[in-house]
């Protein structure tokens, strides 16, 4: 055996390789040990190979060994003593402090967490505003659930209902319709005999609109028991024939009971008869005309009921109202 080999053999220690076998028996990786003990990986590698020349020969080096042995479940003090014996004691001179691995990543302090929380809140608000703007910039969603496509109705009235994007303006044949906060709407529409093209439109605040058209075939009965025909002579009661030249919303209350609330399509005419009074509200008095027969007048016509675009509320016609 050569002299160099003999010298190398005397330099290499045995404590480190023995601990390596112990680590492997515990199925622990060097990276795991480095993370858990904070001893730098290059020192662990040098130590386990028995090559102590890469490690300082001082009390801190012995501390490494003791800490490592304790971590493996051994008697750290005894292993450190064996290590010191292999190295021949602590070398004289200046000792060097241990260089433990420190976490170089960001530390989650309270201040940093507050900044991150604030940033998340700002991003959430920006995301919400972007979603709202995108919703407004696009044409609104509009679904008409009733009437069905090409529906046939035996009567003078149908119900137009559906759902649209909340916050948009809904109209039926140009007459405004109320919708709830969820975008649901429902409106009764008076029909003319024959085919009625009902136009439903939803318009956003930015002017984007969506339109759905439903064709409804109305088959009106020869005699409508509720409305009947306008009497030609005075009688003990009141009858009002309501007619519109353009589509508008109408509410009719007969003897204190609501008989109709919805939309009159252009050209529609209906007669309402009561014992005491007929009360009318129209969304556009300029396109609404009435003909009244009661106890003091027969077939008295008011056309139009008011100015164009004027909302006339609670126009009351009693059985003794004098019509000029």
Buried (B, 14 or more C-beta within 10 A) or exposed (E): EEEEEEEEEEEBBEBBBBBBEBBEEEEBEBEEBBEEBBBBEEBBBBBBBBBBEEBBBBBBBBBBBBBBBBBBEBEBEEBBBBBBEBBEEBEEEEEEEBBEEEEEEEEEEEEEEEEEEEEEEEEEEEEEEEEEEEBBEEBBBBEBEEBEEEBEBEEBBBEBBBBBBBBBBBBBBBBBBEBEEEBBBBBBBBBBEEEBEBBBBBBBEEEBBBEBEBEBBBEBEEEEEBBEEBBEEBBEBBBBBBBBBBBBBBBBBBBEEEBBEBBBBEEBBBBBBBEEBBBBBBBBBBBBBBBBBBBBBBBBEBEBBBEEEBEBEEBEBBBEBEBE
